[in-house]
Amino acid sequence: MNIAVTYILISVLGGAIGQILLKKGMNTMGAMTLSISELGSILWRIATNPFVVVGLFIYVISVIFWLVALSRVDLSYAYPFASLSYVIMLIASWWIFDENISLMRLIGTIIIGIGVWLISRS
């Protein structure tokens, strides 16, 4: 496998894991509404949530891998791989967060996977 594809896949997986941790962290805080009077309190709660902090850290690391990959391949080749995060998120949403996945979401995600596979063959 091309090293750039490895970097891209690490970036996509890291980004997805980061997003999952961000969601987990925000779930622990409950629904929020932004308001000027509460902005400082909300930002503090977000900044001190361990899931959010670790999720952001992993997400930043994934961006570094993404940038290294972009230095090696065309954006038109690399960017469709980012769509794999949809596949990861669908599985994680169902498995980790017990979300209901509709048939349309499942079909759409399968189509995305097929599209990424086709692009990777070029």
N, CA, C and O atoms as a GROMACS GRO file, in nm:
protein
  488
    1MET      N    1   0.085  -0.118   0.000
    1MET     CA    2   0.000   0.000   0.000
    1MET      C    3   0.090   0.124   0.000
    1MET      O    4   0.192   0.129   0.069
    2ASN      N    5   0.050   0.221  -0.076
    2ASN     CA    6   0.120   0.348  -0.084
    2ASN      C    7   0.124   0.415   0.054
    2ASN      O    8   0.024   0.414   0.126
    3ILE      N    9   0.239   0.472   0.092
    3ILE     CA   10   0.252   0.535   0.224
    3ILE      C   11   0.154   0.651   0.240
    3ILE      O   12   0.105   0.675   0.351
    4ALA      N   13   0.124   0.722   0.132
    4ALA     CA   14   0.028   0.832   0.140
    4ALA      C   15  -0.111   0.781   0.177
    4ALA      O   16  -0.182   0.844   0.255
    5VAL      N   17  -0.149   0.666   0.123
    5VAL     CA   18  -0.279   0.608   0.158
    5VAL      C   19  -0.280   0.568   0.305
    5VAL      O   20  -0.382   0.582   0.372
    6THR      N   21  -0.168   0.519   0.354
    6THR     CA   22  -0.158   0.486   0.497
    6THR      C   23  -0.178   0.611   0.581
    6THR      O   24  -0.252   0.609   0.680
    7TYR      N   25  -0.112   0.720   0.542
    7TYR     CA   26  -0.130   0.847   0.615
    7TYR      C   27  -0.275   0.893   0.611
    7TYR      O   28  -0.330   0.939   0.711
    8ILE      N   29  -0.336   0.880   0.494
    8ILE     CA   30  -0.476   0.922   0.480
    8ILE      C   31  -0.566   0.839   0.570
    8ILE      O   32  -0.653   0.893   0.639
    9LEU      N   33  -0.545   0.707   0.570
    9LEU     CA   34  -0.630   0.620   0.652
    9LEU      C   35  -0.609   0.646   0.802
    9LEU      O   36  -0.705   0.643   0.879
   10ILE      N   37  -0.484   0.672   0.843
   10ILE     CA   38  -0.459   0.707   0.983
   10ILE      C   39  -0.530   0.838   1.016
   10ILE      O   40  -0.589   0.852   1.124
   11SER      N   41  -0.524   0.933   0.924
   11SER     CA   42  -0.591   1.061   0.946
   11SER      C   43  -0.742   1.044   0.959
   11SER      O   44  -0.804   1.101   1.049
   12VAL      N   45  -0.800   0.966   0.870
   12VAL     CA   46  -0.945   0.944   0.873
   12VAL      C   47  -0.985   0.873   1.002
   12VAL      O   48  -1.082   0.912   1.068
   13LEU      N   49  -0.912   0.769   1.038
   13LEU     CA   50  -0.943   0.695   1.161
   13LEU      C   51  -0.924   0.783   1.284
   13LEU      O   52  -1.008   0.783   1.374
   14GLY      N   53  -0.815   0.858   1.288
   14GLY     CA   54  -0.791   0.948   1.401
   14GLY      C   55  -0.898   1.056   1.411
   14GLY      O   56  -0.944   1.088   1.521
   15GLY      N   57  -0.936   1.112   1.296
   15GLY     CA   58  -1.041   1.212   1.297
   15GLY      C   59  -1.173   1.156   1.348
   15GLY      O   60  -1.245   1.221   1.423
   16ALA      N   61  -1.203   1.035   1.306
   16ALA     CA   62  -1.327   0.971   1.350
   16ALA      C   63  -1.323   0.941   1.500
   16ALA      O   64  -1.422   0.965   1.571
   17ILE      N   65  -1.212   0.891   1.548
   17ILE     CA   66  -1.199   0.863   1.692
   17ILE      C   67  -1.211   0.994   1.770
   17ILE      O   68  -1.276   0.999   1.874
   18GLY      N   69  -1.146   1.099   1.719
   18GLY     CA   70  -1.158   1.229   1.784
   18GLY      C   71  -1.302   1.276   1.791
   18GLY      O   72  -1.347   1.323   1.896
   19GLN      N   73  -1.375   1.262   1.682
   19GLN     CA   74  -1.515   1.304   1.680
   19GLN      C   75  -1.601   1.220   1.775
   19GLN      O   76  -1.692   1.273   1.840
   20ILE      N   77  -1.573   1.092   1.782
   20ILE     CA   78  -1.647   1.005   1.874
   20ILE      C   79  -1.624   1.050   2.018
   20ILE      O   80  -1.718   1.056   2.098
   21LEU      N   81  -1.499   1.082   2.052
   21LEU     CA   82  -1.469   1.130   2.187
   21LEU      C   83  -1.534   1.265   2.214
   21LEU      O   84  -1.581   1.290   2.325
   22LEU      N   85  -1.537   1.353   2.113
   22LEU     CA   86  -1.604   1.482   2.130
   22LEU      C   87  -1.753   1.461   2.159
   22LEU      O   88  -1.809   1.525   2.248
   23LYS      N   89  -1.815   1.370   2.085
   23LYS     CA   90  -1.957   1.341   2.108
   23LYS      C   91  -1.978   1.282   2.246
   23LYS      O   92  -2.073   1.319   2.316
   24LYS      N   93  -1.892   1.190   2.287
   24LYS     CA   94  -1.903   1.130   2.420
   24LYS      C   95  -1.892   1.238   2.527
   24LYS      O   96  -1.970   1.239   2.622
   25GLY      N   97  -1.796   1.328   2.511
   25GLY     CA   98  -1.779   1.436   2.607
   25GLY      C   99  -1.900   1.528   2.614
   25GLY      O  100  -1.943   1.567   2.722
   26MET      N  101  -1.953   1.562   2.499
   26MET     CA  102  -2.069   1.651   2.498
   26MET      C  103  -2.193   1.581   2.552
   26MET      O  104  -2.278   1.645   2.612
   27ASN      N  105  -2.203   1.450   2.530
   27ASN     CA  106  -2.316   1.375   2.588
   27ASN      C  107  -2.312   1.381   2.740
   27ASN      O  108  -2.416   1.387   2.805
   28THR      N  109  -2.191   1.379   2.798
   28THR     CA  110  -2.182   1.383   2.944
   28THR      C  111  -2.225   1.518   3.000
   28THR      O  112  -2.258   1.528   3.118
   29MET      N  113  -2.224   1.621   2.917
   29MET     CA  114  -2.262   1.755   2.963
   29MET      C  115  -2.408   1.788   2.936
   29MET      O  116  -2.461   1.884   2.993
   30GLY      N  117  -2.472   1.710   2.852
   30GLY     CA  118  -2.612   1.737   2.820
   30GLY      C  119  -2.627   1.846   2.715
   30GLY      O  120  -2.529   1.906   2.672
   31ALA      N  121  -2.750   1.869   2.675
   31ALA     CA  122  -2.779   1.968   2.571
   31ALA      C  123  -2.742   2.107   2.620
   31ALA      O  124  -2.766   2.143   2.735
   32MET      N  125  -2.682   2.185   2.531
   32MET     CA  126  -2.641   2.321   2.565
   32MET      C  127  -2.704   2.418   2.466
   32MET      O  128  -2.738   2.384   2.354
   33THR      N  129  -2.717   2.540   2.513
   33THR     CA  130  -2.760   2.650   2.429
   33THR      C  131  -2.663   2.764   2.450
   33THR      O  132  -2.635   2.802   2.563
   34LEU      N  133  -2.611   2.817   2.340
   34LEU     CA  134  -2.517   2.927   2.352
   34LEU      C  135  -2.589   3.056   2.385
   34LEU      O  136  -2.690   3.091   2.323
   35SER      N  137  -2.537   3.126   2.483
   35SER     CA  138  -2.586   3.259   2.515
   35SER      C  139  -2.467   3.340   2.567
   35SER      O  140  -2.374   3.284   2.625
   36ILE      N  141  -2.470   3.467   2.545
   36ILE     CA  142  -2.360   3.554   2.586
   36ILE      C  143  -2.336   3.543   2.736
   36ILE      O  144  -2.221   3.537   2.780
   37SER      N  145  -2.441   3.540   2.813
   37SER     CA  146  -2.426   3.537   2.959
   37SER      C  147  -2.365   3.406   3.010
   37SER      O  148  -2.301   3.404   3.115
   38GLU      N  149  -2.384   3.297   2.937
   38GLU     CA  150  -2.333   3.166   2.978
   38GLU      C  151  -2.209   3.122   2.902
   38GLU      O  152  -2.156   3.014   2.928
   39LEU      N  153  -2.160   3.204   2.808
   39LEU     CA  154  -2.053   3.163   2.719
   39LEU      C  155  -1.926   3.121   2.795
   39LEU      O  156  -1.867   3.018   2.764
   40GLY      N  157  -1.886   3.199   2.892
   40GLY     CA  158  -1.766   3.166   2.969
   40GLY      C  159  -1.780   3.033   3.042
   40GLY      O  160  -1.688   2.951   3.042
   41SER      N  161  -1.893   3.013   3.104
   41SER     CA  162  -1.919   2.889   3.176
   41SER      C  163  -1.921   2.768   3.082
   41SER      O  164  -1.865   2.663   3.114
   42ILE      N  165  -1.984   2.784   2.968
   42ILE     CA  166  -1.991   2.675   2.871
   42ILE      C  167  -1.852   2.642   2.818
   42ILE      O  168  -1.814   2.525   2.811
   43LEU      N  169  -1.775   2.744   2.782
   43LEU     CA  170  -1.640   2.720   2.731
   43LEU      C  171  -1.553   2.651   2.835
   43LEU      O  172  -1.474   2.563   2.802
   44TRP      N  173  -1.568   2.690   2.961
   44TRP     CA  174  -1.490   2.627   3.067
   44TRP      C  175  -1.528   2.480   3.083
   44TRP      O  176  -1.441   2.394   3.096
   45ARG      N  177  -1.656   2.451   3.081
   45ARG     CA  178  -1.702   2.312   3.092
   45ARG      C  179  -1.650   2.227   2.977
   45ARG      O  180  -1.608   2.113   2.996
   46ILE      N  181  -1.654   2.285   2.857
   46ILE     CA  182  -1.603   2.212   2.740
   46ILE      C  183  -1.453   2.190   2.753
   46ILE      O  184  -1.405   2.080   2.730
   47ALA      N  185  -1.380   2.295   2.789
   47ALA     CA  186  -1.233   2.290   2.795
   47ALA      C  187  -1.182   2.199   2.906
   47ALA      O  188  -1.067   2.155   2.901
   48THR      N  189  -1.264   2.170   3.005
   48THR     CA  190  -1.219   2.086   3.116
   48THR      C  191  -1.277   1.944   3.110
   48THR      O  192  -1.255   1.864   3.201
   49ASN      N  193  -1.350   1.914   3.004
   49ASN     CA  194  -1.405   1.780   2.989
   49ASN      C  195  -1.296   1.690   2.931
   49ASN      O  196  -1.247   1.718   2.822
   50PRO      N  197  -1.258   1.583   3.000
   50PRO     CA  198  -1.147   1.500   2.952
   50PRO      C  199  -1.174   1.435   2.816
   50PRO      O  200  -1.081   1.422   2.736
   51PHE      N  201  -1.297   1.396   2.788
   51PHE     CA  202  -1.328   1.338   2.657
   51PHE      C  203  -1.306   1.440   2.546
   51PHE      O  204  -1.253   1.407   2.440
   52VAL      N  205  -1.347   1.563   2.570
   52VAL     CA  206  -1.331   1.669   2.471
   52VAL      C  207  -1.183   1.700   2.450
   52VAL      O  208  -1.138   1.713   2.336
   53VAL      N  209  -1.109   1.711   2.558
   53VAL     CA  210  -0.966   1.743   2.547
   53VAL      C  211  -0.892   1.634   2.470
   53VAL      O  212  -0.815   1.664   2.379
   54VAL      N  213  -0.913   1.509   2.506
   54VAL     CA  214  -0.846   1.398   2.436
   54VAL      C  215  -0.895   1.390   2.291
   54VAL      O  216  -0.816   1.366   2.200
   55GLY      N  217  -1.024   1.409   2.270
   55GLY     CA  218  -1.078   1.407   2.134
   55GLY      C  219  -1.015   1.514   2.046
   55GLY      O  220  -0.981   1.486   1.932
   56LEU      N  221  -1.000   1.634   2.098
   56LEU     CA  222  -0.936   1.741   2.022
   56LEU      C  223  -0.789   1.709   1.994
   56LEU      O  224  -0.739   1.735   1.885
   57PHE      N  225  -0.721   1.652   2.092
   57PHE     CA  226  -0.580   1.615   2.074
   57PHE      C  227  -0.566   1.513   1.961
   57PHE      O  228  -0.482   1.529   1.872
   58ILE      N  229  -0.647   1.409   1.964
   58ILE     CA  230  -0.642   1.306   1.860
   58ILE      C  231  -0.678   1.366   1.725
   58ILE      O  232  -0.617   1.332   1.623
   59TYR      N  233  -0.776   1.454   1.723
   59TYR     CA  234  -0.817   1.519   1.599
   59TYR      C  235  -0.702   1.601   1.540
   59TYR      O  236  -0.680   1.598   1.419
   60VAL      N  237  -0.630   1.674   1.624
   60VAL     CA  238  -0.516   1.754   1.577
   60VAL      C  239  -0.407   1.663   1.520
   60VAL      O  240  -0.348   1.694   1.417
   61ILE      N  241  -0.380   1.552   1.587
   61ILE     CA  242  -0.281   1.456   1.536
   61ILE      C  243  -0.324   1.404   1.399
   61ILE      O  244  -0.242   1.387   1.309
   62SER      N  245  -0.454   1.378   1.383
   62SER     CA  246  -0.503   1.328   1.254
   62SER      C  247  -0.483   1.434   1.144
   62SER      O  248  -0.458   1.399   1.029
   63VAL      N  249  -0.495   1.561   1.180
   63VAL     CA  250  -0.472   1.668   1.082
   63VAL      C  251  -0.327   1.668   1.036
   63VAL      O  252  -0.299   1.693   0.919
   64ILE      N  253  -0.235   1.640   1.126
   64ILE     CA  254  -0.093   1.634   1.088
   64ILE      C  255  -0.071   1.523   0.986
   64ILE      O  256  -0.001   1.543   0.886
   65PHE      N  257  -0.129   1.406   1.009
   65PHE     CA  258  -0.118   1.297   0.911
   65PHE      C  259  -0.182   1.337   0.778
   65PHE      O  260  -0.130   1.304   0.671
   66TRP      N  261  -0.293   1.408   0.784
   66TRP     CA  262  -0.361   1.454   0.663
   66TRP      C  263  -0.270   1.548   0.584
   66TRP      O  264  -0.258   1.535   0.462
   67LEU      N  265  -0.207   1.642   0.652
   67LEU     CA  266  -0.118   1.737   0.585
   67LEU      C  267   0.000   1.667   0.520
   67LEU      O  268   0.040   1.701   0.408
   68VAL      N  269   0.058   1.568   0.589
   68VAL     CA  270   0.168   1.492   0.531
   68VAL      C  271   0.120   1.416   0.407
   68VAL      O  272   0.190   1.411   0.306
   69ALA      N  273   0.001   1.359   0.414
   69ALA     CA  274  -0.054   1.289   0.298
   69ALA      C  275  -0.074   1.385   0.181
   69ALA      O  276  -0.044   1.352   0.066
   70LEU      N  277  -0.125   1.505   0.210
   70LEU     CA  278  -0.147   1.602   0.103
   70LEU      C  279  -0.018   1.646   0.036
   70LEU      O  280  -0.019   1.689  -0.080
   71SER      N  281   0.093   1.636   0.109
   71SER     CA  282   0.221   1.672   0.048
   71SER      C  283   0.266   1.566  -0.054
   71SER      O  284   0.360   1.590  -0.129
   72ARG      N  285   0.199   1.451  -0.056
   72ARG     CA  286   0.241   1.340  -0.141
   72ARG      C  287   0.146   1.309  -0.256
   72ARG      O  288   0.188   1.255  -0.358
   73VAL      N  289   0.017   1.342  -0.240
   73VAL     CA  290  -0.082   1.304  -0.343
   73VAL      C  291  -0.170   1.422  -0.377
   73VAL      O  292  -0.176   1.522  -0.304
   74ASP      N  293  -0.240   1.409  -0.490
   74ASP     CA  294  -0.336   1.512  -0.532
   74ASP      C  295  -0.453   1.518  -0.434
   74ASP      O  296  -0.495   1.416  -0.379
   75LEU      N  297  -0.503   1.637  -0.414
   75LEU     CA  298  -0.620   1.654  -0.328
   75LEU      C  299  -0.740   1.580  -0.382
   75LEU      O  300  -0.820   1.525  -0.306
   76SER      N  301  -0.752   1.577  -0.515
   76SER     CA  302  -0.867   1.508  -0.576
   76SER      C  303  -0.861   1.357  -0.554
   76SER      O  304  -0.963   1.289  -0.565
   77TYR      N  305  -0.744   1.305  -0.522
   77TYR     CA  306  -0.730   1.164  -0.487
   77TYR      C  307  -0.753   1.143  -0.337
   77TYR      O  308  -0.823   1.050  -0.297
   78ALA      N  309  -0.696   1.231  -0.255
   78ALA     CA  310  -0.699   1.214  -0.110
   78ALA      C  311  -0.837   1.244  -0.051
   78ALA      O  312  -0.884   1.171   0.037
   79TYR      N  313  -0.900   1.349  -0.098
   79TYR     CA  314  -1.020   1.397  -0.030
   79TYR      C  315  -1.135   1.297  -0.025
   79TYR      O  316  -1.202   1.288   0.078
   80PRO      N  317  -1.160   1.222  -0.130
   80PRO     CA  318  -1.269   1.124  -0.119
   80PRO      C  319  -1.249   1.022  -0.006
   80PRO      O  320  -1.347   0.968   0.046
   81PHE      N  321  -1.124   0.996   0.031
   81PHE     CA  322  -1.100   0.904   0.142
   81PHE      C  323  -1.158   0.958   0.273
   81PHE      O  324  -1.194   0.881   0.362
   82ALA      N  325  -1.167   1.089   0.283
   82ALA     CA  326  -1.225   1.149   0.403
   82ALA      C  327  -1.369   1.102   0.422
   82ALA      O  328  -1.421   1.102   0.534
   83SER      N  329  -1.433   1.063   0.314
   83SER     CA  330  -1.570   1.012   0.322
   83SER      C  331  -1.580   0.883   0.401
   83SER      O  332  -1.688   0.846   0.447
   84LEU      N  333  -1.468   0.814   0.417
   84LEU     CA  334  -1.470   0.691   0.498
   84LEU      C  335  -1.511   0.720   0.642
   84LEU      O  336  -1.558   0.632   0.713
   85SER      N  337  -1.493   0.845   0.684
   85SER     CA  338  -1.536   0.880   0.819
   85SER      C  339  -1.686   0.861   0.834
   85SER      O  340  -1.734   0.832   0.944
   86TYR      N  341  -1.763   0.876   0.724
   86TYR     CA  342  -1.907   0.852   0.731
   86TYR      C  343  -1.936   0.706   0.765
   86TYR      O  344  -2.026   0.676   0.843
   87VAL      N  345  -1.859   0.618   0.707
   87VAL     CA  346  -1.877   0.475   0.733
   87VAL      C  347  -1.843   0.445   0.879
   87VAL      O  348  -1.917   0.376   0.948
   88ILE      N  349  -1.730   0.498   0.925
   88ILE     CA  350  -1.688   0.478   1.064
   88ILE      C  351  -1.792   0.536   1.160
   88ILE      O  352  -1.826   0.474   1.260
   89MET      N  353  -1.842   0.655   1.128
   89MET     CA  354  -1.940   0.721   1.216
   89MET      C  355  -2.071   0.645   1.222
   89MET      O  356  -2.134   0.637   1.328
   90LEU      N  357  -2.113   0.589   1.110
   90LEU     CA  358  -2.237   0.512   1.110
   90LEU      C  359  -2.225   0.393   1.204
   90LEU      O  360  -2.314   0.367   1.285
   91ILE      N  361  -2.113   0.322   1.193
   91ILE     CA  362  -2.092   0.205   1.279
   91ILE      C  363  -2.079   0.248   1.425
   91ILE      O  364  -2.140   0.187   1.513
   92ALA      N  365  -2.001   0.353   1.451
   92ALA     CA  366  -1.981   0.400   1.589
   92ALA      C  367  -2.111   0.452   1.649
   92ALA      O  368  -2.139   0.428   1.767
   93SER      N  369  -2.190   0.523   1.569
   93SER     CA  370  -2.318   0.576   1.620
   93SER      C  371  -2.409   0.465   1.666
   93SER      O  372  -2.476   0.476   1.768
   94TRP      N  373  -2.411   0.358   1.589
   94TRP     CA  374  -2.495   0.243   1.624
   94TRP      C  375  -2.436   0.167   1.741
   94TRP      O  376  -2.507   0.134   1.836
   95TRP      N  377  -2.307   0.138   1.736
   95TRP     CA  378  -2.243   0.051   1.835
   95TRP      C  379  -2.218   0.122   1.968
   95TRP      O  380  -2.247   0.066   2.074
   96ILE      N  381  -2.165   0.242   1.965
   96ILE     CA  382  -2.126   0.312   2.088
   96ILE      C  383  -2.241   0.391   2.148
   96ILE      O  384  -2.263   0.389   2.269
   97PHE      N  385  -2.314   0.463   2.061
   97PHE     CA  386  -2.418   0.553   2.111
   97PHE      C  387  -2.559   0.497   2.099
   97PHE      O  388  -2.657   0.564   2.134
   98ASP      N  389  -2.570   0.373   2.049
   98ASP     CA  390  -2.698   0.304   2.038
   98ASP      C  391  -2.801   0.384   1.958
   98ASP      O  392  -2.920   0.386   1.990
   99GLU      N  393  -2.752   0.450   1.852
   99GLU     CA  394  -2.842   0.527   1.766
   99GLU      C  395  -2.910   0.434   1.667
   99GLU      O  396  -2.852   0.332   1.626
  100ASN      N  397  -3.031   0.468   1.629
  100ASN     CA  398  -3.102   0.392   1.526
  100ASN      C  399  -3.049   0.435   1.390
  100ASN      O  400  -3.036   0.554   1.362
  101ILE      N  401  -3.018   0.338   1.305
  101ILE     CA  402  -2.968   0.366   1.172
  101ILE      C  403  -3.075   0.326   1.072
  101ILE      O  404  -3.113   0.209   1.061
  102SER      N  405  -3.124   0.425   0.998
  102SER     CA  406  -3.229   0.396   0.900
  102SER      C  407  -3.170   0.324   0.779
  102SER      O  408  -3.049   0.328   0.756
  103LEU      N  409  -3.256   0.260   0.705
  103LEU     CA  410  -3.214   0.189   0.584
  103LEU      C  411  -3.152   0.287   0.485
  103LEU      O  412  -3.054   0.254   0.418
  104MET      N  413  -3.207   0.407   0.474
  104MET     CA  414  -3.154   0.506   0.380
  104MET      C  415  -3.012   0.548   0.419
  104MET      O  416  -2.926   0.563   0.332
  105ARG      N  417  -2.986   0.567   0.549
  105ARG     CA  418  -2.851   0.600   0.594
  105ARG      C  419  -2.755   0.486   0.562
  105ARG      O  420  -2.642   0.508   0.518
  106LEU      N  421  -2.801   0.365   0.584
  106LEU     CA  422  -2.717   0.248   0.557
  106LEU      C  423  -2.684   0.238   0.408
  106LEU      O  424  -2.568   0.217   0.372
  107ILE      N  425  -2.783   0.253   0.324
  107ILE     CA  426  -2.761   0.246   0.179
  107ILE      C  427  -2.668   0.359   0.135
  107ILE      O  428  -2.576   0.336   0.056
  108GLY      N  429  -2.691   0.479   0.183
  108GLY     CA  430  -2.606   0.591   0.148
  108GLY      C  431  -2.462   0.570   0.188
  108GLY      O  432  -2.370   0.604   0.113
  109THR      N  433  -2.441   0.513   0.305
  109THR     CA  434  -2.306   0.486   0.353
  109THR      C  435  -2.239   0.378   0.271
  109THR      O  436  -2.119   0.386   0.243
  110ILE      N  437  -2.313   0.277   0.231
  110ILE     CA  438  -2.257   0.172   0.144
  110ILE      C  439  -2.216   0.233   0.010
  110ILE      O  440  -2.110   0.198  -0.043
  111ILE      N  441  -2.297   0.321  -0.044
  111ILE     CA  442  -2.263   0.387  -0.171
  111ILE      C  443  -2.135   0.469  -0.155
  111ILE      O  444  -2.050   0.470  -0.244
  112ILE      N  445  -2.121   0.538  -0.043
  112ILE     CA  446  -1.998   0.615  -0.017
  112ILE      C  447  -1.878   0.521  -0.016
  112ILE      O  448  -1.775   0.551  -0.077
  113GLY      N  449  -1.891   0.410   0.054
  113GLY     CA  450  -1.782   0.311   0.059
  113GLY      C  451  -1.743   0.261  -0.078
  113GLY      O  452  -1.625   0.248  -0.109
  114ILE      N  453  -1.842   0.233  -0.160
  114ILE     CA  454  -1.814   0.188  -0.297
  114ILE      C  455  -1.743   0.298  -0.376
  114ILE      O  456  -1.650   0.271  -0.451
  115GLY      N  457  -1.787   0.421  -0.358
  115GLY     CA  458  -1.724   0.533  -0.427
  115GLY      C  459  -1.578   0.550  -0.388
  115GLY      O  460  -1.494   0.573  -0.475
  116VAL      N  461  -1.548   0.538  -0.261
  116VAL     CA  462  -1.408   0.549  -0.216
  116VAL      C  463  -1.327   0.434  -0.275
  116VAL      O  464  -1.213   0.455  -0.318
  117TRP      N  465  -1.383   0.316  -0.276
  117TRP     CA  466  -1.312   0.201  -0.334
  117TRP      C  467  -1.281   0.226  -0.482
  117TRP      O  468  -1.171   0.198  -0.528
  118LEU      N  469  -1.378   0.280  -0.556
  118LEU     CA  470  -1.355   0.308  -0.698
  118LEU      C  471  -1.245   0.412  -0.718
  118LEU      O  472  -1.161   0.397  -0.806
  119ILE      N  473  -1.246   0.516  -0.637
  119ILE     CA  474  -1.144   0.620  -0.649
  119ILE      C  475  -1.007   0.565  -0.612
  119ILE      O  476  -0.907   0.602  -0.674
  120SER      N  477  -1.000   0.479  -0.514
  120SER     CA  478  -0.871   0.422  -0.473
  120SER      C  479  -0.811   0.336  -0.584
  120SER      O  480  -0.690   0.313  -0.586
  121ARG      N  481  -0.894   0.287  -0.674
  121ARG     CA  482  -0.847   0.203  -0.783
  121ARG      C  483  -0.786   0.285  -0.896
  121ARG      O  484  -0.721   0.229  -0.985
  122SER      N  485  -0.806   0.417  -0.895
  122SER     CA  486  -0.756   0.502  -1.004
  122SER      C  487  -0.611   0.540  -0.986
  122SER      O  488  -0.554   0.610  -1.069
   0.00000   0.00000   0.00000
